[in-house]
């Protein structure tokens, strides 16, 4: 969808910059990061503008600090116009700017209106995760449906739950996978599994198919899921609603972030100023941002766009609910968290930890303590005390 949006808007940029040709190449997700890594390592072969997922950008900044054009003097003035969590992913040491945020994935709770109705559960009553577990037990008893789908080959909702509490796998450069917040998150996941509220499905296809078949009553995920529902499950129109995520406390943060992307300029670019002009054109105006939300479903990281009347329109697929308004309100409260070059190592270790707890009944606190030790040894980092 990102490439489609660029291609659609490139003509306007070319008209504003006579003699300029914008060539958009979609190399596919599976190949993209191999090509980017090889290009950064070799210092050649990359285009003038790159799309990089927000969570991946800190990894590249950390591993290839000289691989990107420093955009600080050109774009730092836009800092207050972008989601704080997304802005953190594009800034490096000393607050240097290496990219602009494009889209984000503010999280909320999608729910099946028919499953909730059959169990007599009001989705607005799910203010805390304890409320969510209690509702899940009622819904399963009344309807037989579980509460959420989890892929047993990854860490599931753990990163989302951590960010909701204002942290990631690292804090201040130190390993933070056995903090009180991490124990709370993994204990919740174990409870959901122990209560039989988790349907285990593999990968994206498993999530889509399981949702389409009505195996679960909720999906805690990002704004971009609305596009998947409406395009892949048109027959379920009118059977979904959206409310904020439950919080860990009644007055806690009720959102997080999954996904999103950035645009950056490789240091090897032969046209860095023109490349920046293209990024600025795409991302720093309401008109283009709303256009990309409407046509490609890219939820803006650019905060001024969230006030556009388009986000207040009723969505037919969701029974007339103003779902984009829910996400716009939540997007302003996404907690910024730390990502760095060792995220990949952390993800592998934490996937094993989650599997051990949810599928094999291990103790969350002991498992996380062990995972913290593994991660500290693997990265040479100290642990948060």
N, C-alpha and C positions, 0 to 999 in steps of 0.2 A: 504493500500500500504506500510505503514511503516513496519508492521509485515512481509509482503512478502519480503521486502528488507533485513530485518534482517535474516530471515530464509535462504535466498539465499547466504548471505555472512558469515553466522555463521560457515560453514564448514572450510573455510580458517582460521578463528580464532582458531578453535579447533586444526587444524594441527600445528599452530604456538605455541600452548599451550597444549602439550600432557597431557592427563588425564583430560582435561576440557571438559565438556558438556554444550552446550548452549541450553536452552529450551525456545523457544519463545511462549508466550501465548497471544493471541489476545482476550481480554475480551469484546470487542465491545465498541463503543464510549459512548453509553447511560449508560453503567455500570461503565466505567472507573473512573470517578471522584468521584462517591460514594465510590468505593473501595479504591481509594487513600486517600480520606478524612478520612474514617474509619480507615485505616491502619496507617495514620500519627497520628491520635488522640489516637489510642490504643497502638502505638509503636510496632506493630507486624502485620504479614500477608502480607507484601509487598516483592516483588522480589529484586534481587540485582541491577537491572537497571530498571528505569521507563521512559516511554515516557510521557512528559507533554507539552501541547501547550505553545508556547512562551508567549502569553498574560496571561496564567493562572499561570505561574511560579512565578511571583511576588506576586500573591495572597497567594500561598502556603508558600513562604518564609516569608511573613508578618505574616501569621496566625500560622505557625509552624516553627519558626526560628531554632529550634533544631532538625527538622525532616529530615534534609539532611546532608550528608557527606560533609564536607568542602573540596572542590577540589582546593583551592587557590594554595597550594604549588605544586600541580601536573599539573594544567592546566592554570594558570594565564599567562604563557608565550605565550599562543596562542591568547591572546587578539587582537593583531594587524592583525591576520589572518581571523577574522570573521567580518561579517557585524556589523557596530556599533549599529544599532537599535536592532538587535538580541542579541548582547552582553550585552546590558543594561538590557534585561529581565532576564539574568541568574546571575546577580551580585546583592548582597544585601548590607546592611549597611557596611561601611568601605571598599567597593570594594571587599568583599569576594565572591568567585566564588562557585556556587552551581550546575551548570550544564554546558553543552556545547550546543550551538545552533546546530540544525540539518539542517532543511530546512527553507526557508523563502517564503514569497509571495509578491515579488515586483509587484506593480500595474501598469497597462497600460490601454489603451482604446481599446477594441476589437470592430470592426465595421463591418457591413455588406457592402461588396463592391457593391453589386447590389443596395441597397437602396441609398447609397451615389451617385452612378453613375446616378441613375434615377432622383435625385434631383439636379444634377450638383454641388455637394459639394465635395471639395477636403479635405480629412481627415487631410492632413498635415497643413491645414489652421486653425485647431482648437488649437490655441496656448493658449487661455484663456478660462475660463468657460463662459465668455460673448459670445465668438465665438461659444461655444458649444450650448448655448441657441438659438442663431440666426440660427445656422445650423439646430437645432432640429425643429424650426418653419418652415423652408424651406422644410425639409424632410417630416414632417407631412403633409404639404400642398400638396406636390408633390406625395407622396406615401400612405399617411394614416397611416404610421407607427410612433409609439411613439419612445422615445429615450432610456429609461431604465426601467428595472423592479425593483420594490421595494416591500419588504415584509412589510405589514402594522403592523406586530406584533413585529418588532424590529426597531432599530435606523437607518437601511439602510446604506447609504453611509456616514453618519455623522462622525463616527470614522476615516474613510479613509480621509475625507476632513480635519479633524482636524490634523491628523498626517502629512498630506501634508504641513500644515502650522507650523509644529514643536511642536504640543502640543497634549495632550490627555484630559481626564476629570479632571486631576489634574496637578498642577505645584508646585514643591517644597513642596509637602504635603498638599497644599491648593486646595480648590475647584475652578476649572477654566472653568466651563461650560457656563459662561456668558461673556467671554472675547470678544474682537473685532474679533478674529479669529473664535470663535464659532458663533457669530452673522453673519459674512460673510458666513459661511458654511450653516447655517440653512436658511438664506435668499435666497441663491442659490437654496436650495431644495424646498423652497416655490415657487420660480419663476418657476421652472420646473413643479411643480404640477399645479400652476395657468395657465400655458400655455398648459396644457393638454398633457405634454410630458412624464408622468409617467404611466406605466401599473402596477397596484397593483395585485400581485400574492402572495400566501402564501407559505413560506418555500422553501426548496431546490427543491422539485419536481415542484413547481410553476415556479421557475426560469428556470429550465431545459426545462420544457414543453413549457413555453412561448417563450424561445429562439428558440427552435426547430420549433415552429409554425411561427416564423418570426414576432412576435408582436412588436419587438423593433429593432432599428438600431444600438444600441451600448450596450456594457456591460463594465462598468469601474470596473475592478476586477484584480485578481492576476494571476501570471504565471501558477498556477496549473489548471486554467480554460481551458488551451489548451488541457489537457488530457480529460476533460469532453466533449469538443467539438468533438474531434476526435473519442472518443469511443462511445458516445451516439448519435452523429449526423453525422455519416459518409456520409450520403446523401447530406450534405451541404458542402462537400469538395470544396475548391476554392472560397467560398463565404464570407470568413472572412479575415480581415487584422488586424494589430496591430500598434498603434502609442502611443507615450507617453500620459499620462493624460494631459488634459488642466491644466494650472496653474492659480492661482488667479491673477497673473500679467504675462506679457509676458516673463519676465526673472525669474519667480518664479520656485520653485521645481515642477517637473512634474511627481512625483511618490509618492507612499505611501506603506503601507504593509498591507496585509490581510492574517492571518494564519501563519503557520510555527510551528515547534515543537523543543523540546529540549530533551536531555537525561541526567538523573541525577541518583545519587546513594542515596537511603534512608539511614539514619543514622543507621537503624536496620539491614543493610546488613551484612551478615556473611563473605562476600568475597569482601570488598570494593576496595582493590587494583586490584583484578582481574576484578571487574566490571568496574573500571576506564580504565583498559587496553582494555576492549572491546569497550568502548566509544571512546577512543583514536584511536583505530584501524578503527572504522567505519567513524569517522568524521574529522580526521586530515590528510587525504591524498587525492590527486586529483583522483587517480584511482577509489577508492570506491565511492567517491562523484559523479563522472561522470557516473559510472555504475548505481547508484541509480537514477540519472536524466534520463538516457537513458531508463532504464527498468521500473522504478516505477514513473517517473515524479516528483521526489523530487528535487526542485530547491535549489542548495547549498547555505547555509549561509557562507560556507568556501570560502573566496574570491579568493585564488589561483586557484580554480577550474574554475572560470569564464573566465580564459584565455585559457582554453582548446579548441582545434580546433572544437570539437563537437558542441560547441555553435555557431559556424559560419556556420554550414550546413544549406542548404535551406530546408524548411519544405513544403512537397508536399501538406499537408492539407490546408496550407495558400497560395496556389498559387505560391510556390517557395520563399516566403518571408523568410528572416533570422530572425524569430521572437525571438529566444532565444538570439540573439545578442541585440535586443531591451531591453529585460529584464536584461541581464547582465550589460548593460550600466546604466540602471536605478537603479539597485540594490546597486550600490556604493553610491547612493545619498539619500537613505531612511533616513528621519530624526529620530533620537532616541527620544522616548517620555517616559513619566512616567506612569508606571502601578503599582498598589498596591493592598492591601487586600480588599479595598472597591470598586473595579471595578464593582462587581456584583450589588451592590446597585446603583451605578452610571448608569449602563446600564438600569436598570428598570425605573429609573426616567427619563432618557433621551429618552427612547422609548415613554413614555407618552408625553414628550415635542414635539418630532417629529410628533407624531400622531396628536396632537392638532394643530400644525402649518400646516401640509400638508393636512390633511383631514378635518379640521374644521376652517381653515383660521385665526388662531390666530396670533398675532404679534410676530415675532421671538425674538425681544429684550426683550419684557415683559415676554414672556414665559420662556426664558432662565434665566432671573433674578429670576423668581419664582422657577425654577428648582434648581438654585444655592442655594437658601435658604433652599429648601427641603433637598438637599444633605448635606449641612452643618449641619443641625439639625440631620439628620440620622447618620452622621459619627462623629460628634463632631469636625469637622475640620473648620478652618477659610476659608474665601473666598479670592481669589486673588483680590486685589484692583486695 
